Amino acid sequence: MTTGRDGTGGARPWQPGDHILWRYRANGRGEPREFHICRPVTVVRDTPDLLAVWMAPGTECVRPELADGTPVHDEPLATRYTKPRTTVHGRWLGAGVLKLARPGEPWSVWLFWDRGWRFKNWYVNLEEPRSRWPGGVDSEDHFLDIAVYPDRSWEWRDEDEFAQAQQAGLLDAGQVERIREAGREATRAIRAWDRPFSEDWAAWRPDPRWRTPRLPADWDRAPGGLAPSDLAPVPDVRVRRPHPRAS
C-alpha cells in the first residue's frame, strides 16, 4: 500500500467496519516527536472525498498525562506545557464520537451526542492535515478549536491554550499564522453552512454489529506495515511511559 496525505493515496480504501488508529504526535520542534494520543476507531466511510470514523464509548485509548500523575487539564495553564509528561491508557468516557476528515483540510469535524443520542454539537479540531498509512491516520493537534451548535452559532475554544503553547515555544510564528488562517477558513465554511454541517450526519447511528476496536500493543509504532487485521488486543491496564512535553 502507498501512504500519503489523507485520501486513499492510491491504496485500497478501508471498508465500513474496518478498525484503524487515529493518532496525534506530540507538539514541538524536537525530532522524532513521539505519538502521545492514540484512538482505535471503526471506519464508517472512506472515499477520496471523506474519511469518517466512529470512536465507540469505552474505547481504550492513549492520552498524555503529567509525569506526577496529574491529568493535563488539571495542571495550571502556566505550567501545563513545560512539565514532564508520560502517556497512559484509559477508556473513552461518555458517549462516542463521530470524526469526519476531508483530504488536505487542516481540521477534522467531530460530532457529539449525549447517551440518549440527543445531538449536542460539532467540534472543529484544528490540526495538521492527516497522513495516511495502512493502519490509520496521523496528525498533530493545533490547540485552537471551534464549537458549532445546532442553531448555527459558533465560538472559538481553547484560545488560552493556543496562547500558552506559543509562550512555551511549541508553536512558531509561521505555524501560528497558518493555524489562524485555517481557523478563518473553517469559520467561512461554518457561515456558509457548507459540508459537513449541511449534511445529515447528526442522524447517523453506528452499526449495532460493530465490535469496539482494541488498542494494539504497538500502537506507537512508526507508520507503515500495519494492516487493520493486525491490530491485536492488550491487557486493560494503565501504563505510564516517559514522554516529552506536548499538547
C-alpha positions in Angstrom: 0.0 0.0 0.0 1.0 3.6 -0.6 0.7 6.3 2.1 0.2 10.0 1.9 -1.9 13.0 2.9 -5.5 12.0 3.5 -7.4 10.5 0.7 -6.7 6.9 -0.2 -3.3 7.7 -1.7 -3.9 5.1 -4.4 -4.3 2.4 -1.7 -7.2 0.1 -1.2 -9.9 2.1 0.6 -10.8 1.0 4.1 -14.2 -0.7 4.3 -17.0 0.1 6.7 -16.3 -1.8 9.9 -12.5 -1.8 9.5 -10.5 -0.9 12.6 -7.8 1.7 12.3 -5.8 4.1 14.5 -6.3 7.8 14.8 -3.1 9.2 16.3 -1.5 12.6 17.2 2.1 13.4 17.6 3.5 15.5 20.4 3.9 19.2 19.6 7.2 20.9 19.5 10.3 21.2 17.3 12.2 18.1 18.6 12.6 15.0 16.4 11.5 12.4 16.5 8.2 13.6 18.0 6.5 10.6 19.5 2.8 9.8 19.4 1.0 10.9 22.6 -2.6 10.3 21.6 -3.9 7.1 20.0 -7.6 6.3 19.5 -8.7 3.0 17.9 -11.7 3.8 15.6 -14.1 2.0 13.3 -14.3 3.1 9.7 -17.7 4.4 8.7 -16.9 5.7 5.2 -13.6 6.0 3.2 -13.7 7.7 -0.2 -11.4 10.1 -2.0 -13.5 13.0 -0.5 -14.1 11.9 3.1 -12.8 9.7 5.9 -15.5 9.1 8.5 -14.7 7.1 11.7 -16.5 6.2 14.9 -14.9 6.1 18.3 -17.2 3.9 20.5 -17.9 4.6 24.1 -15.4 2.8 26.4 -12.7 2.5 23.7 -9.3 2.0 25.3 -7.1 5.0 24.2 -3.8 6.5 24.9 -3.5 10.1 26.2 -0.9 12.3 27.7 -0.6 12.9 31.5 1.9 14.7 33.6 4.7 12.5 35.0 3.5 13.0 38.6 0.0 11.6 37.6 -1.8 14.9 37.3 -4.3 15.0 34.4 -3.2 17.5 31.8 -6.2 19.8 32.1 -5.9 19.8 35.9 -2.5 21.4 35.7 -2.4 25.2 35.8 -2.1 26.7 32.4 1.2 28.4 33.1 3.0 25.1 33.6 0.8 22.8 31.6 3.2 22.6 28.6 6.5 22.7 30.4 6.3 19.9 33.0 7.5 16.3 32.1 4.8 14.0 30.7 4.0 10.4 30.2 1.4 8.5 28.2 -1.3 6.5 29.9 -4.0 4.1 28.8 -7.6 4.8 29.7 -11.2 4.3 28.5 -13.0 7.0 26.5 -15.7 8.3 28.8 -19.2 9.4 27.8 -20.9 8.9 24.5 -19.0 8.0 21.4 -17.6 10.5 18.8 -18.0 10.5 15.0 -15.0 12.1 13.3 -15.1 13.5 9.7 -12.0 14.5 7.8 -11.7 15.7 4.2 -8.4 15.3 2.3 -6.0 18.2 2.8 -8.1 20.2 5.2 -6.2 21.3 8.3 -9.0 20.3 10.6 -11.4 17.5 11.3 -15.0 17.8 12.5 -16.2 15.8 15.4 -19.9 15.2 16.3 -21.0 14.8 19.9 -24.2 13.3 21.3 -25.4 12.6 24.8 -26.0 9.0 25.9 -29.6 9.2 24.7 -28.5 10.2 21.2 -29.5 13.8 21.5 -27.2 15.7 19.2 -25.1 18.3 21.1 -22.7 19.9 18.7 -20.0 19.8 16.1 -16.4 20.4 17.1 -13.8 21.7 14.6 -10.5 20.4 15.7 -7.7 22.4 14.0 -4.8 20.0 13.2 -2.2 19.1 10.7 -3.7 17.5 7.6 -3.7 13.8 8.3 -1.0 11.5 6.9 -2.4 8.1 5.9 -0.7 4.8 6.4 -2.0 1.2 6.2 -3.0 1.1 9.9 -4.6 4.5 10.2 -4.0 8.3 10.1 -1.6 10.5 11.9 -1.7 14.2 12.7 -0.7 16.9 15.1 -3.2 18.9 17.2 -3.1 22.7 16.9 -4.7 23.6 20.2 -7.2 26.0 18.8 -10.7 24.7 18.1 -14.3 25.8 17.2 -17.5 24.6 18.7 -20.6 24.7 16.4 -24.1 24.4 17.6 -27.4 23.2 16.0 -28.7 26.8 15.8 -25.7 27.5 13.6 -24.0 29.7 16.3 -20.3 29.0 16.9 -17.5 30.1 19.2 -13.7 29.8 19.4 -12.4 27.3 22.0 -9.1 26.9 23.8 -7.7 30.2 22.8 -5.9 30.3 26.2 -4.2 27.0 25.5 -3.2 28.3 22.0 -1.6 31.4 23.5 0.2 29.4 26.2 1.5 26.9 23.6 3.1 29.8 21.8 4.6 31.1 25.0 6.0 27.7 25.8 7.7 27.5 22.4 5.6 24.7 21.0 4.5 26.9 18.0 6.5 29.4 16.0 5.2 32.5 14.3 4.7 30.8 10.9 2.7 28.0 12.5 0.6 30.4 14.4 -0.4 32.3 11.2 -1.1 29.1 9.4 -3.4 27.9 12.2 -5.2 31.2 12.4 -5.8 31.1 8.6 -7.1 27.5 8.9 -9.5 28.7 11.6 -10.7 31.6 9.4 -11.2 29.2 6.5 -13.2 26.9 8.8 -15.4 29.7 10.0 -16.1 30.7 6.4 -17.4 27.1 5.9 -19.5 27.4 9.0 -21.0 30.7 8.0 -21.8 29.3 4.5 -23.2 26.1 6.2 -21.0 24.0 3.9 -20.3 20.3 4.3 -20.3 18.5 6.7 -22.7 20.8 8.7 -25.2 20.8 5.9 -25.3 17.0 5.8 -27.4 14.8 8.0 -24.6 13.3 10.0 -26.4 14.1 13.3 -28.9 11.4 12.4 -26.2 8.8 11.8 -26.0 5.8 14.0 -23.3 3.1 14.3 -24.0 -0.4 13.0 -25.0 -2.4 16.1 -23.0 -5.4 14.9 -19.7 -3.5 15.1 -17.4 -4.5 17.9 -15.3 -2.0 19.8 -11.7 -2.0 18.4 -8.8 -2.9 20.6 -5.7 -0.9 21.3 -2.7 -2.8 19.8 0.5 -3.3 21.8 2.5 -1.5 19.2 0.1 1.5 19.0 3.0 3.9 18.7 5.0 2.2 16.0 6.3 4.1 13.0 3.7 4.4 10.2 3.7 1.6 7.6 3.3 -2.1 7.6 0.4 -2.5 10.0 -2.9 -3.5 8.4 -6.2 -3.3 10.2 -6.3 -7.1 10.6 -3.0 -6.9 12.6 -4.5 -4.8 15.4 -4.2 -7.1 18.5 -5.6 -6.5 22.0 -3.5 -5.7 25.0 -4.4 -6.1 28.7 -6.7 -3.4 30.2 -4.2 -1.7 32.4 -2.8 1.8 32.9 0.7 2.1 31.6 3.0 5.1 32.1 5.8 5.8 29.7 8.2 8.8 29.7 7.1 11.4 27.2 8.2 14.9 26.2 6.1 17.9 26.7 3.1 18.0 24.3 -0.4 19.3 23.9 
